[in-house]
Amino acid sequence: QVQLVESGGGLVQPGGSLRLSCAASGIIFGAYVMGWYRQPPGKQRELVASITSNGMTNYADSLKGRFTISRDNAKNTVYLQMNSLKPEDTAVYYCKALRLPQVYWGQGTQVTVSS
């Protein structure tokens, strides 16, 4: 059974930082492209960042420089370091594992940026 379990969300003040983690099980982690997506309140889900099995990264243009995606294949975990957080970063953040045609999603973790 495939599981993607996100953690690390919470409430943070503007300008603060959070690191999200996504632990995967039930898949050959190193064979999957891993990604972070987010869904702000009342909006569609959007790509935050993705990382290939050999570490090539891709970011949403608006987030470059503030967010960093990384992975540890030995731990079957992908991370999202988020710095200089803004209220508009408030969203549910989802982890995604992709190896076509297989696509798996985590249950999401809430990130709220507010003073």
N, C-alpha and C positions, 0 to 999 in steps of 0.2 A: 504494500500500500504506500502510495506516494504521499509524503507530507512536507509542506513548506511552512515553517513556523517563524513568524516575525516577532521581534521583541525590540525594546528600546524606545518605544514611543512614549509620549507624555506631554506635560505642560511645560513650556519654556518661555522665558521672556524674550522680547525682540532683541536681536543681537547675540543671543545665546547659541549654544551648539547641542546637537544630539548625534548619537551614533546608533543607527538601526542595524539589527542583525537578522539574518534569515538562515535558519538551519534546515537543511534538506535531508530527507531520508527516503529510501525506496527507489532512488534513481542513481545512475552512474554520473555523479555530480560533475566530474571533469569533462563529460561529453556534452554538457548543456550550456547554452548561452543563458546567463542569468541577468535579470533586469529588475529595476525598481520602477514602479508606476505610482501615481497618486491620483486621488479623486477628491477635489475640494468640494465643499458643501454646494449642492445644486448644480454641479458641473460634471462634465464627462471625465472619465479616467484618461490620464495623459502619461506619456513616457517621461521619466525622470532621467534614468541612465541605464546603460546595459554594459555587460562585459562578457567577452568571449572566453572560451576555455583557456586560451593562451594569453589572456590579459588585455586584449584590445578593448578600448572603452569608447563609448558614445554617450553624449549628454544632450539634453534639451538645451538649446542655445541660451535661453534665459537663465539657466542655472550654472553654466560654466563658471568656474572660479570659486563657487561657494560650496558645491557638493562634490564629493569624491566617492566613486564606487570602487570596491576592491573585493577580492575573493581569496579564500584559503581552501584550496582543493583538498588538503589533508584533513580539514575539519568539516568539509561539506557545507561551508558557510559563505554567504556573501554579505557584505557590509555596505552601508551608506553613511558616510560622514557628512553631516550637514552643519555648516558654519554660517554665521551672520544671518541667523534666521529672521524672517519677516512675517508679519501677520498673514500675508498672502500665501505663505507656505503651509498654512493650516489645511490639513487634509487627512484622509485615510491613506496610508502608504502600503502598497502591496508588493510582494515579491513574486516574480514570475520565472519559471524555468521553461526553456524552449529548446526542443530538438525535433524539428518537424518530422512527422506530423504531430508529435506529442507536445502539449502545452499544459503546464500546471500552474496554479495560482495558490498563494497563501490566503489566509483569512483576513489579513490586514492589521495594521496597528495605527492607532490615532495619534497624530501629532497636532498639538494646538500651540500656536505662538500668540501669546497675549500677555499684556502687563496687568 
